[in-house]
């Protein structure tokens, strides 16, 4: 067993704009994540570095209906016998009904 340090954190900014036109609310947001440490659910818990930025907006059309659109930019490195360097972009959309 080898002991190593880890570090990380996240920050999120959001702003709610109420009663714009005929809609309930509009909530733009940004979230940044950083992690440097072991990936414990993999064999030998290799060093793992994650940098991620998410930009999105939640649109509450009416109290019972929300639409979310999000753009995610991620960069992940896993240090095993060889380096896995993964970069990607994801667009996510969600419609949610509240009752």
Jmol script that loads the backbone (N, CA, C; Angstrom):
load data "model"
ATOM      1  N   UNK A   1       0.849  -1.177   0.000  1.00  0.00           N
ATOM      2  CA  UNK A   1       0.000   0.000   0.000  1.00  0.00           C
ATOM      3  C   UNK A   1       0.892   1.236   0.000  1.00  0.00           C
ATOM      4  N   UNK A   2       0.579   2.134  -0.904  1.00  0.00           N
ATOM      5  CA  UNK A   2       1.347   3.368  -1.018  1.00  0.00           C
ATOM      6  C   UNK A   2       0.423   4.551  -0.727  1.00  0.00           C
ATOM      7  N   UNK A   3       0.913   5.491   0.052  1.00  0.00           N
ATOM      8  CA  UNK A   3       0.116   6.667   0.401  1.00  0.00           C
ATOM      9  C   UNK A   3       0.492   7.823  -0.506  1.00  0.00           C
ATOM     10  N   UNK A   4      -0.525   8.480  -1.095  1.00  0.00           N
ATOM     11  CA  UNK A   4      -0.286   9.651  -1.938  1.00  0.00           C
ATOM     12  C   UNK A   4      -1.277  10.741  -1.567  1.00  0.00           C
ATOM     13  N   UNK A   5      -0.923  11.957  -1.864  1.00  0.00           N
ATOM     14  CA  UNK A   5      -1.823  13.066  -1.574  1.00  0.00           C
ATOM     15  C   UNK A   5      -2.872  13.187  -2.677  1.00  0.00           C
ATOM     16  N   UNK A   6      -3.961  13.851  -2.344  1.00  0.00           N
ATOM     17  CA  UNK A   6      -4.973  14.157  -3.349  1.00  0.00           C
ATOM     18  C   UNK A   6      -5.497  15.545  -3.087  1.00  0.00           C
ATOM     19  N   UNK A   7      -6.082  16.121  -4.102  1.00  0.00           N
ATOM     20  CA  UNK A   7      -6.620  17.469  -3.964  1.00  0.00           C
ATOM     21  C   UNK A   7      -7.678  17.700  -5.014  1.00  0.00           C
ATOM     22  N   UNK A   8      -8.478  18.694  -4.770  1.00  0.00           N
ATOM     23  CA  UNK A   8      -9.505  19.003  -5.748  1.00  0.00           C
ATOM     24  C   UNK A   8     -10.567  19.899  -5.176  1.00  0.00           C
ATOM     25  N   UNK A   9     -11.531  20.186  -6.007  1.00  0.00           N
ATOM     26  CA  UNK A   9     -12.639  21.015  -5.571  1.00  0.00           C
ATOM     27  C   UNK A   9     -13.476  21.432  -6.758  1.00  0.00           C
ATOM     28  N   UNK A  10     -14.489  22.187  -6.481  1.00  0.00           N
ATOM     29  CA  UNK A  10     -15.348  22.702  -7.547  1.00  0.00           C
ATOM     30  C   UNK A  10     -15.920  24.035  -7.106  1.00  0.00           C
ATOM     31  N   UNK A  11     -16.322  24.815  -8.090  1.00  0.00           N
ATOM     32  CA  UNK A  11     -16.976  26.101  -7.838  1.00  0.00           C
ATOM     33  C   UNK A  11     -18.104  26.244  -8.850  1.00  0.00           C
ATOM     34  N   UNK A  12     -19.197  26.820  -8.402  1.00  0.00           N
ATOM     35  CA  UNK A  12     -20.343  27.005  -9.296  1.00  0.00           C
ATOM     36  C   UNK A  12     -20.881  28.413  -9.154  1.00  0.00           C
ATOM     37  N   UNK A  13     -21.199  29.027 -10.279  1.00  0.00           N
ATOM     38  CA  UNK A  13     -21.833  30.335 -10.319  1.00  0.00           C
ATOM     39  C   UNK A  13     -23.183  30.173 -11.005  1.00  0.00           C
ATOM     40  N   UNK A  14     -24.198  30.785 -10.452  1.00  0.00           N
ATOM     41  CA  UNK A  14     -25.510  30.741 -11.091  1.00  0.00           C
ATOM     42  C   UNK A  14     -26.269  32.017 -10.742  1.00  0.00           C
ATOM     43  N   UNK A  15     -27.228  32.355 -11.596  1.00  0.00           N
ATOM     44  CA  UNK A  15     -28.023  33.552 -11.366  1.00  0.00           C
ATOM     45  C   UNK A  15     -29.451  33.263 -11.819  1.00  0.00           C
ATOM     46  N   UNK A  16     -30.425  33.515 -10.970  1.00  0.00           N
ATOM     47  CA  UNK A  16     -31.827  33.263 -11.296  1.00  0.00           C
ATOM     48  C   UNK A  16     -32.495  34.558 -11.733  1.00  0.00           C
ATOM     49  N   UNK A  17     -33.094  34.529 -12.921  1.00  0.00           N
ATOM     50  CA  UNK A  17     -33.831  35.672 -13.455  1.00  0.00           C
ATOM     51  C   UNK A  17     -35.308  35.289 -13.407  1.00  0.00           C
ATOM     52  N   UNK A  18     -36.074  35.940 -12.543  1.00  0.00           N
ATOM     53  CA  UNK A  18     -37.486  35.611 -12.343  1.00  0.00           C
ATOM     54  C   UNK A  18     -38.401  36.355 -13.303  1.00  0.00           C
ATOM     55  N   UNK A  19     -39.519  35.706 -13.621  1.00  0.00           N
ATOM     56  CA  UNK A  19     -40.640  36.313 -14.353  1.00  0.00           C
ATOM     57  C   UNK A  19     -40.233  37.116 -15.589  1.00  0.00           C
ATOM     58  N   UNK A  20     -39.582  36.439 -16.534  1.00  0.00           N
ATOM     59  CA  UNK A  20     -39.221  37.115 -17.786  1.00  0.00           C
ATOM     60  C   UNK A  20     -40.276  36.761 -18.832  1.00  0.00           C
ATOM     61  N   UNK A  21     -41.002  37.727 -19.265  1.00  0.00           N
ATOM     62  CA  UNK A  21     -42.055  37.475 -20.247  1.00  0.00           C
ATOM     63  C   UNK A  21     -43.099  36.533 -19.692  1.00  0.00           C
ATOM     64  N   UNK A  22     -43.395  35.486 -20.417  1.00  0.00           N
ATOM     65  CA  UNK A  22     -44.416  34.526 -19.991  1.00  0.00           C
ATOM     66  C   UNK A  22     -43.824  33.325 -19.262  1.00  0.00           C
ATOM     67  N   UNK A  23     -42.493  33.324 -19.038  1.00  0.00           N
ATOM     68  CA  UNK A  23     -41.856  32.185 -18.364  1.00  0.00           C
ATOM     69  C   UNK A  23     -41.703  32.433 -16.866  1.00  0.00           C
ATOM     70  N   UNK A  24     -41.507  31.352 -16.148  1.00  0.00           N
ATOM     71  CA  UNK A  24     -41.333  31.396 -14.692  1.00  0.00           C
ATOM     72  C   UNK A  24     -39.940  31.936 -14.317  1.00  0.00           C
ATOM     73  N   UNK A  25     -38.865  31.308 -14.875  1.00  0.00           N
ATOM     74  CA  UNK A  25     -37.501  31.715 -14.518  1.00  0.00           C
ATOM     75  C   UNK A  25     -36.490  31.190 -15.537  1.00  0.00           C
ATOM     76  N   UNK A  26     -35.347  31.853 -15.581  1.00  0.00           N
ATOM     77  CA  UNK A  26     -34.213  31.441 -16.402  1.00  0.00           C
ATOM     78  C   UNK A  26     -32.997  31.435 -15.480  1.00  0.00           C
ATOM     79  N   UNK A  27     -32.243  30.331 -15.466  1.00  0.00           N
ATOM     80  CA  UNK A  27     -31.112  30.205 -14.547  1.00  0.00           C
ATOM     81  C   UNK A  27     -29.861  29.789 -15.327  1.00  0.00           C
ATOM     82  N   UNK A  28     -29.027  30.740 -15.754  1.00  0.00           N
ATOM     83  CA  UNK A  28     -27.750  30.371 -16.368  1.00  0.00           C
ATOM     84  C   UNK A  28     -26.748  29.983 -15.273  1.00  0.00           C
ATOM     85  N   UNK A  29     -25.842  29.032 -15.593  1.00  0.00           N
ATOM     86  CA  UNK A  29     -24.858  28.613 -14.594  1.00  0.00           C
ATOM     87  C   UNK A  29     -23.561  28.159 -15.251  1.00  0.00           C
ATOM     88  N   UNK A  30     -22.503  28.155 -14.461  1.00  0.00           N
ATOM     89  CA  UNK A  30     -21.190  27.654 -14.860  1.00  0.00           C
ATOM     90  C   UNK A  30     -20.605  26.912 -13.667  1.00  0.00           C
ATOM     91  N   UNK A  31     -19.995  25.753 -13.937  1.00  0.00           N
ATOM     92  CA  UNK A  31     -19.399  24.955 -12.866  1.00  0.00           C
ATOM     93  C   UNK A  31     -18.020  24.468 -13.328  1.00  0.00           C
ATOM     94  N   UNK A  32     -17.015  24.633 -12.490  1.00  0.00           N
ATOM     95  CA  UNK A  32     -15.661  24.167 -12.779  1.00  0.00           C
ATOM     96  C   UNK A  32     -15.272  23.136 -11.727  1.00  0.00           C
ATOM     97  N   UNK A  33     -14.661  22.039 -12.188  1.00  0.00           N
ATOM     98  CA  UNK A  33     -14.233  20.957 -11.298  1.00  0.00           C
ATOM     99  C   UNK A  33     -12.771  20.643 -11.565  1.00  0.00           C
ATOM    100  N   UNK A  34     -12.031  20.357 -10.491  1.00  0.00           N
ATOM    101  CA  UNK A  34     -10.634  19.946 -10.611  1.00  0.00           C
ATOM    102  C   UNK A  34     -10.379  18.853  -9.574  1.00  0.00           C
ATOM    103  N   UNK A  35      -9.705  17.786  -9.980  1.00  0.00           N
ATOM    104  CA  UNK A  35      -9.354  16.706  -9.056  1.00  0.00           C
ATOM    105  C   UNK A  35      -7.998  16.145  -9.441  1.00  0.00           C
ATOM    106  N   UNK A  36      -7.151  15.924  -8.460  1.00  0.00           N
ATOM    107  CA  UNK A  36      -5.830  15.320  -8.653  1.00  0.00           C
ATOM    108  C   UNK A  36      -5.632  14.316  -7.536  1.00  0.00           C
ATOM    109  N   UNK A  37      -5.752  13.031  -7.873  1.00  0.00           N
ATOM    110  CA  UNK A  37      -5.600  11.995  -6.859  1.00  0.00           C
ATOM    111  C   UNK A  37      -5.841  10.619  -7.449  1.00  0.00           C
ATOM    112  N   UNK A  38      -6.015   9.650  -6.588  1.00  0.00           N
ATOM    113  CA  UNK A  38      -6.210   8.277  -7.022  1.00  0.00           C
ATOM    114  C   UNK A  38      -7.620   8.006  -7.498  1.00  0.00           C
ATOM    115  N   UNK A  39      -7.736   7.036  -8.382  1.00  0.00           N
ATOM    116  CA  UNK A  39      -9.040   6.586  -8.867  1.00  0.00           C
ATOM    117  C   UNK A  39      -9.289   5.241  -8.197  1.00  0.00           C
ATOM    118  N   UNK A  40      -9.917   5.276  -7.008  1.00  0.00           N
ATOM    119  CA  UNK A  40      -9.937   4.120  -6.109  1.00  0.00           C
ATOM    120  C   UNK A  40     -10.699   2.916  -6.630  1.00  0.00           C
ATOM    121  N   UNK A  41     -11.621   3.082  -7.568  1.00  0.00           N
ATOM    122  CA  UNK A  41     -12.375   1.935  -8.049  1.00  0.00           C
ATOM    123  C   UNK A  41     -11.672   1.206  -9.195  1.00  0.00           C
ATOM    124  N   UNK A  42     -10.447   1.620  -9.548  1.00  0.00           N
ATOM    125  CA  UNK A  42      -9.651   0.895 -10.536  1.00  0.00           C
ATOM    126  C   UNK A  42      -8.515   0.161  -9.830  1.00  0.00           C
ATOM    127  N   UNK A  43      -8.067  -0.927 -10.420  1.00  0.00           N
ATOM    128  CA  UNK A  43      -6.982  -1.719  -9.848  1.00  0.00           C
ATOM    129  C   UNK A  43      -5.751  -0.848  -9.647  1.00  0.00           C
ATOM    130  N   UNK A  44      -5.150  -0.909  -8.504  1.00  0.00           N
ATOM    131  CA  UNK A  44      -3.976  -0.152  -8.045  1.00  0.00           C
ATOM    132  C   UNK A  44      -4.230   1.351  -7.892  1.00  0.00           C
ATOM    133  N   UNK A  45      -5.459   1.792  -8.009  1.00  0.00           N
ATOM    134  CA  UNK A  45      -5.855   3.203  -7.830  1.00  0.00           C
ATOM    135  C   UNK A  45      -4.875   4.165  -8.497  1.00  0.00           C
ATOM    136  N   UNK A  46      -4.816   4.172  -9.838  1.00  0.00           N
ATOM    137  CA  UNK A  46      -3.848   5.024 -10.529  1.00  0.00           C
ATOM    138  C   UNK A  46      -4.139   6.513 -10.330  1.00  0.00           C
ATOM    139  N   UNK A  47      -3.070   7.314 -10.492  1.00  0.00           N
ATOM    140  CA  UNK A  47      -3.206   8.773 -10.405  1.00  0.00           C
ATOM    141  C   UNK A  47      -4.163   9.225 -11.497  1.00  0.00           C
ATOM    142  N   UNK A  48      -5.046  10.145 -11.133  1.00  0.00           N
ATOM    143  CA  UNK A  48      -6.105  10.592 -12.040  1.00  0.00           C
ATOM    144  C   UNK A  48      -6.226  12.102 -11.911  1.00  0.00           C
ATOM    145  N   UNK A  49      -6.169  12.818 -13.025  1.00  0.00           N
ATOM    146  CA  UNK A  49      -6.335  14.265 -13.023  1.00  0.00           C
ATOM    147  C   UNK A  49      -7.559  14.600 -13.872  1.00  0.00           C
ATOM    148  N   UNK A  50      -8.480  15.364 -13.295  1.00  0.00           N
ATOM    149  CA  UNK A  50      -9.711  15.750 -13.987  1.00  0.00           C
ATOM    150  C   UNK A  50      -9.835  17.270 -13.973  1.00  0.00           C
ATOM    151  N   UNK A  51     -10.070  17.848 -15.133  1.00  0.00           N
ATOM    152  CA  UNK A  51     -10.385  19.271 -15.271  1.00  0.00           C
ATOM    153  C   UNK A  51     -11.651  19.338 -16.107  1.00  0.00           C
ATOM    154  N   UNK A  52     -12.671  19.995 -15.577  1.00  0.00           N
ATOM    155  CA  UNK A  52     -13.962  20.002 -16.252  1.00  0.00           C
ATOM    156  C   UNK A  52     -14.630  21.370 -16.107  1.00  0.00           C
ATOM    157  N   UNK A  53     -15.240  21.844 -17.189  1.00  0.00           N
ATOM    158  CA  UNK A  53     -15.988  23.091 -17.178  1.00  0.00           C
ATOM    159  C   UNK A  53     -17.348  22.830 -17.805  1.00  0.00           C
ATOM    160  N   UNK A  54     -18.406  23.200 -17.090  1.00  0.00           N
ATOM    161  CA  UNK A  54     -19.780  23.001 -17.551  1.00  0.00           C
ATOM    162  C   UNK A  54     -20.456  24.367 -17.650  1.00  0.00           C
ATOM    163  N   UNK A  55     -21.068  24.640 -18.800  1.00  0.00           N
ATOM    164  CA  UNK A  55     -21.846  25.859 -19.006  1.00  0.00           C
ATOM    165  C   UNK A  55     -23.265  25.431 -19.343  1.00  0.00           C
ATOM    166  N   UNK A  56     -24.238  26.012 -18.675  1.00  0.00           N
ATOM    167  CA  UNK A  56     -25.601  25.577 -18.934  1.00  0.00           C
ATOM    168  C   UNK A  56     -26.635  26.622 -18.583  1.00  0.00           C
ATOM    169  N   UNK A  57     -27.865  26.276 -18.939  1.00  0.00           N
ATOM    170  CA  UNK A  57     -28.996  27.143 -18.604  1.00  0.00           C
ATOM    171  C   UNK A  57     -30.209  26.270 -18.303  1.00  0.00           C
ATOM    172  N   UNK A  58     -30.926  26.632 -17.256  1.00  0.00           N
ATOM    173  CA  UNK A  58     -32.178  25.964 -16.901  1.00  0.00           C
ATOM    174  C   UNK A  58     -33.302  26.958 -17.173  1.00  0.00           C
ATOM    175  N   UNK A  59     -34.306  26.491 -17.887  1.00  0.00           N
ATOM    176  CA  UNK A  59     -35.431  27.341 -18.266  1.00  0.00           C
ATOM    177  C   UNK A  59     -36.694  26.760 -17.671  1.00  0.00           C
ATOM    178  N   UNK A  60     -37.299  27.455 -16.736  1.00  0.00           N
ATOM    179  CA  UNK A  60     -38.544  27.015 -16.107  1.00  0.00           C
ATOM    180  C   UNK A  60     -39.695  27.702 -16.828  1.00  0.00           C
ATOM    181  N   UNK A  61     -40.282  26.979 -17.779  1.00  0.00           N
ATOM    182  CA  UNK A  61     -41.379  27.543 -18.572  1.00  0.00           C
ATOM    183  C   UNK A  61     -42.596  27.828 -17.701  1.00  0.00           C
ATOM    184  N   UNK A  62     -42.998  26.826 -16.956  1.00  0.00           N
ATOM    185  CA  UNK A  62     -44.058  26.946 -15.958  1.00  0.00           C
ATOM    186  C   UNK A  62     -43.562  26.210 -14.725  1.00  0.00           C
ATOM    187  N   UNK A  63     -44.285  26.300 -13.635  1.00  0.00           N
ATOM    188  CA  UNK A  63     -43.819  25.698 -12.381  1.00  0.00           C
ATOM    189  C   UNK A  63     -43.568  24.189 -12.516  1.00  0.00           C
ATOM    190  N   UNK A  64     -44.325  23.506 -13.396  1.00  0.00           N
ATOM    191  CA  UNK A  64     -44.235  22.051 -13.512  1.00  0.00           C
ATOM    192  C   UNK A  64     -43.309  21.581 -14.637  1.00  0.00           C
ATOM    193  N   UNK A  65     -42.704  22.481 -15.405  1.00  0.00           N
ATOM    194  CA  UNK A  65     -41.897  22.076 -16.556  1.00  0.00           C
ATOM    195  C   UNK A  65     -40.577  22.836 -16.603  1.00  0.00           C
ATOM    196  N   UNK A  66     -39.466  22.079 -16.638  1.00  0.00           N
ATOM    197  CA  UNK A  66     -38.125  22.670 -16.726  1.00  0.00           C
ATOM    198  C   UNK A  66     -37.390  22.065 -17.914  1.00  0.00           C
ATOM    199  N   UNK A  67     -36.628  22.888 -18.608  1.00  0.00           N
ATOM    200  CA  UNK A  67     -35.770  22.428 -19.697  1.00  0.00           C
ATOM    201  C   UNK A  67     -34.345  22.858 -19.363  1.00  0.00           C
ATOM    202  N   UNK A  68     -33.401  21.926 -19.478  1.00  0.00           N
ATOM    203  CA  UNK A  68     -31.993  22.213 -19.181  1.00  0.00           C
ATOM    204  C   UNK A  68     -31.160  21.893 -20.414  1.00  0.00           C
ATOM    205  N   UNK A  69     -30.259  22.806 -20.773  1.00  0.00           N
ATOM    206  CA  UNK A  69     -29.278  22.569 -21.833  1.00  0.00           C
ATOM    207  C   UNK A  69     -27.901  22.840 -21.223  1.00  0.00           C
ATOM    208  N   UNK A  70     -26.948  21.937 -21.510  1.00  0.00           N
ATOM    209  CA  UNK A  70     -25.648  22.013 -20.852  1.00  0.00           C
ATOM    210  C   UNK A  70     -24.554  21.634 -21.843  1.00  0.00           C
ATOM    211  N   UNK A  71     -23.421  22.329 -21.767  1.00  0.00           N
ATOM    212  CA  UNK A  71     -22.240  22.025 -22.581  1.00  0.00           C
ATOM    213  C   UNK A  71     -21.096  21.725 -21.630  1.00  0.00           C
ATOM    214  N   UNK A  72     -20.498  20.546 -21.756  1.00  0.00           N
ATOM    215  CA  UNK A  72     -19.484  20.054 -20.827  1.00  0.00           C
ATOM    216  C   UNK A  72     -18.166  19.869 -21.575  1.00  0.00           C
ATOM    217  N   UNK A  73     -17.095  20.503 -21.083  1.00  0.00           N
ATOM    218  CA  UNK A  73     -15.754  20.336 -21.643  1.00  0.00           C
ATOM    219  C   UNK A  73     -14.897  19.642 -20.587  1.00  0.00           C
ATOM    220  N   UNK A  74     -14.381  18.462 -20.898  1.00  0.00           N
ATOM    221  CA  UNK A  74     -13.646  17.685 -19.903  1.00  0.00           C
ATOM    222  C   UNK A  74     -12.273  17.273 -20.436  1.00  0.00           C
ATOM    223  N   UNK A  75     -11.303  17.223 -19.533  1.00  0.00           N
ATOM    224  CA  UNK A  75      -9.961  16.728 -19.830  1.00  0.00           C
ATOM    225  C   UNK A  75      -9.547  15.826 -18.671  1.00  0.00           C
ATOM    226  N   UNK A  76      -9.300  14.556 -18.969  1.00  0.00           N
ATOM    227  CA  UNK A  76      -8.948  13.589 -17.934  1.00  0.00           C
ATOM    228  C   UNK A  76      -7.659  12.864 -18.320  1.00  0.00           C
ATOM    229  N   UNK A  77      -6.792  12.702 -17.345  1.00  0.00           N
ATOM    230  CA  UNK A  77      -5.549  11.943 -17.541  1.00  0.00           C
ATOM    231  C   UNK A  77      -5.495  10.850 -16.489  1.00  0.00           C
ATOM    232  N   UNK A  78      -5.154   9.638 -16.916  1.00  0.00           N
ATOM    233  CA  UNK A  78      -4.984   8.510 -15.997  1.00  0.00           C
ATOM    234  C   UNK A  78      -3.569   7.990 -16.195  1.00  0.00           C
ATOM    235  N   UNK A  79      -2.787   7.980 -15.113  1.00  0.00           N
ATOM    236  CA  UNK A  79      -1.395   7.557 -15.167  1.00  0.00           C
ATOM    237  C   UNK A  79      -1.292   6.098 -14.722  1.00  0.00           C
ATOM    238  N   UNK A  80      -1.242   5.190 -15.666  1.00  0.00           N
ATOM    239  CA  UNK A  80      -0.986   3.775 -15.380  1.00  0.00           C
ATOM    240  C   UNK A  80       0.348   3.454 -16.037  1.00  0.00           C
ATOM    241  N   UNK A  81       0.554   2.212 -16.476  1.00  0.00           N
ATOM    242  CA  UNK A  81       1.802   1.890 -17.182  1.00  0.00           C
ATOM    243  C   UNK A  81       1.956   2.757 -18.425  1.00  0.00           C
ATOM    244  N   UNK A  82       0.847   3.105 -19.034  1.00  0.00           N
ATOM    245  CA  UNK A  82       0.858   4.069 -20.132  1.00  0.00           C
ATOM    246  C   UNK A  82      -0.132   5.186 -19.772  1.00  0.00           C
ATOM    247  N   UNK A  83       0.057   6.334 -20.352  1.00  0.00           N
ATOM    248  CA  UNK A  83      -0.782   7.491 -20.045  1.00  0.00           C
ATOM    249  C   UNK A  83      -2.039   7.467 -20.912  1.00  0.00           C
ATOM    250  N   UNK A  84      -3.189   7.554 -20.273  1.00  0.00           N
ATOM    251  CA  UNK A  84      -4.444   7.714 -20.991  1.00  0.00           C
ATOM    252  C   UNK A  84      -4.836   9.180 -20.877  1.00  0.00           C
ATOM    253  N   UNK A  85      -4.856   9.864 -21.997  1.00  0.00           N
ATOM    254  CA  UNK A  85      -5.188  11.284 -22.026  1.00  0.00           C
ATOM    255  C   UNK A  85      -6.487  11.431 -22.807  1.00  0.00           C
ATOM    256  N   UNK A  86      -7.571  11.765 -22.110  1.00  0.00           N
ATOM    257  CA  UNK A  86      -8.884  11.837 -22.736  1.00  0.00           C
ATOM    258  C   UNK A  86      -9.400  13.265 -22.699  1.00  0.00           C
ATOM    259  N   UNK A  87      -9.861  13.762 -23.840  1.00  0.00           N
ATOM    260  CA  UNK A  87     -10.483  15.084 -23.928  1.00  0.00           C
ATOM    261  C   UNK A  87     -11.824  14.893 -24.620  1.00  0.00           C
ATOM    262  N   UNK A  88     -12.826  15.619 -24.154  1.00  0.00           N
ATOM    263  CA  UNK A  88     -14.124  15.468 -24.783  1.00  0.00           C
ATOM    264  C   UNK A  88     -15.052  16.623 -24.509  1.00  0.00           C
ATOM    265  N   UNK A  89     -16.076  16.699 -25.348  1.00  0.00           N
ATOM    266  CA  UNK A  89     -17.118  17.711 -25.226  1.00  0.00           C
ATOM    267  C   UNK A  89     -18.458  16.988 -25.289  1.00  0.00           C
ATOM    268  N   UNK A  90     -19.368  17.373 -24.427  1.00  0.00           N
ATOM    269  CA  UNK A  90     -20.682  16.733 -24.359  1.00  0.00           C
ATOM    270  C   UNK A  90     -21.756  17.813 -24.322  1.00  0.00           C
ATOM    271  N   UNK A  91     -22.796  17.618 -25.098  1.00  0.00           N
ATOM    272  CA  UNK A  91     -23.975  18.479 -25.018  1.00  0.00           C
ATOM    273  C   UNK A  91     -25.086  17.633 -24.417  1.00  0.00           C
ATOM    274  N   UNK A  92     -25.728  18.162 -23.378  1.00  0.00           N
ATOM    275  CA  UNK A  92     -26.776  17.413 -22.677  1.00  0.00           C
ATOM    276  C   UNK A  92     -28.031  18.265 -22.641  1.00  0.00           C
ATOM    277  N   UNK A  93     -29.163  17.629 -22.936  1.00  0.00           N
ATOM    278  CA  UNK A  93     -30.461  18.300 -22.845  1.00  0.00           C
ATOM    279  C   UNK A  93     -31.384  17.443 -21.980  1.00  0.00           C
ATOM    280  N   UNK A  94     -32.222  18.104 -21.207  1.00  0.00           N
ATOM    281  CA  UNK A  94     -33.116  17.396 -20.302  1.00  0.00           C
ATOM    282  C   UNK A  94     -34.438  18.139 -20.201  1.00  0.00           C
ATOM    283  N   UNK A  95     -35.525  17.395 -20.218  1.00  0.00           N
ATOM    284  CA  UNK A  95     -36.850  17.943 -19.950  1.00  0.00           C
ATOM    285  C   UNK A  95     -37.358  17.269 -18.690  1.00  0.00           C
ATOM    286  N   UNK A  96     -37.804  18.064 -17.744  1.00  0.00           N
ATOM    287  CA  UNK A  96     -38.235  17.521 -16.449  1.00  0.00           C
ATOM    288  C   UNK A  96     -39.632  18.037 -16.099  1.00  0.00           C
ATOM    289  N   UNK A  97     -40.493  17.106 -15.739  1.00  0.00           N
ATOM    290  CA  UNK A  97     -41.837  17.442 -15.271  1.00  0.00           C
ATOM    291  C   UNK A  97     -41.870  17.304 -13.758  1.00  0.00           C
ATOM    292  N   UNK A  98     -42.313  18.327 -13.068  1.00  0.00           N
ATOM    293  CA  UNK A  98     -42.420  18.302 -11.597  1.00  0.00           C
ATOM    294  C   UNK A  98     -43.896  18.166 -11.216  1.00  0.00           C
ATOM    295  N   UNK A  99     -44.152  17.388 -10.193  1.00  0.00           N
ATOM    296  CA  UNK A  99     -45.533  17.219  -9.736  1.00  0.00           C
ATOM    297  C   UNK A  99     -45.626  17.381  -8.244  1.00  0.00           C
TER     298      UNK A  99
END
end "model"
wireframe off; spacefill off
backbone 0.3
color backbone group
